[in-house]
Amino acid sequence: MPTTQEKGVIAELGIALHASKLGIRVLRPMAEGARYDLVFDLGATLIRVQCKWAAHHGDVIKVPTRGSYHSPGRGYVRSTYSRADVDGIAAYCQDLDRCYWLPIDVFSGQSMVNLRLTATLNRQRAAVNMASEYEFGAVAQLGERLAGSEEVRGSSPLSSTSDPPATLAAYDYRQKFGWYMERAAAGETFLITRRGKPYARLSPPHLQLDLAPEPAEVVPITTAKENR
């Protein structure tokens, strides 16, 4: 069984390898002490990545999403991560040899994230994170979400695709509002349904309509004296 330090090293190496296979350039800070372990070069932008070892327990992958730092006055302090610290948390599960990307906008402030490999027995969907939705490259989160990289989505811009929008139930949209907002900002379009019927559409900013009301026509008001 590897030690905690060895797990950290294995996780970093596994994440760097999987990212490299996706065509992502991986950089490592020269100095220690930063809240992030790696930097992903996506061409258009750089993102700060905190690496974590993910444990496999039956149908669940457990990802600890808090860290610790040394304070001269308080010793080691445990804390969670926010947008000010990192852009996302990458987790490596050695048992499955898989990597997962947890956007900080979705998991900010959490100390533990459970990713399910299979659906729950009672079919509960609220507050359930399916591992398949966060795999590296599963929905191209790494590129489309943070950079709109042409290497991730191909040579055709997302706005020119003729594929129909993905259908999304309003209940599911509410449960992962921030995550779907990020995917829309990256170029994806969703048709949100309510009771099985189309209800609203979530699309990138450049595809949205200008809903500002047109200025009302000003009709001059005349008095009875002026009409005579």
HELIX and SHEET records of a PDB file:
HELIX    1   1 THR A    4  LYS A   21  1                                  18    
HELIX    2   2 ILE A  104  PHE A  107  1                                   4    
HELIX    3   3 ALA A  131  GLU A  133  5                                   3    
HELIX    4   4 GLN A  141  ARG A  145  3                                   5    
HELIX    5   5 GLU A  150  ARG A  153  1                                   4    
HELIX    6   6 LEU A  158  SER A  160  5                                   3    
HELIX    7   7 ALA A  170  GLN A  175  1                                   6    
HELIX    8   8 PHE A  177  ALA A  185  1                                   9    
HELIX    9   9 PRO A  205  LEU A  207  5                                   3    
HELIX   10  10 ALA A  224  ASN A  227  1                                   4    
SHEET    1   A 5 ARG A  25  LEU A  27  0                                        
SHEET    2   A 5 LEU A  38  ASP A  41 -1                                        
SHEET    3   A 5 LEU A  46  TRP A  53 -1                                        
SHEET    4   A 5 GLY A  88  CYS A  93  1                                        
SHEET    5   A 5 ARG A  98  PRO A 103 -1                                        
SHEET    1   B 4 ALA A  55  HIS A  57  0                                        
SHEET    2   B 4 VAL A  60  PRO A  64 -1                                        
SHEET    3   B 4 MET A 112  ARG A 116 -1                                        
SHEET    4   B 4 ASN A 129  MET A 130  1                                        
SHEET    1   C 2 ARG A  66  SER A  71  0                                        
SHEET    2   C 2 GLY A  75  THR A  80 -1                                        
SHEET    1   D 3 ALA A 166  ALA A 169  0                                        
SHEET    2   D 3 PHE A 190  ARG A 194  1                                        
SHEET    3   D 3 LYS A 197  LEU A 202 -1                                        
END                                                                             
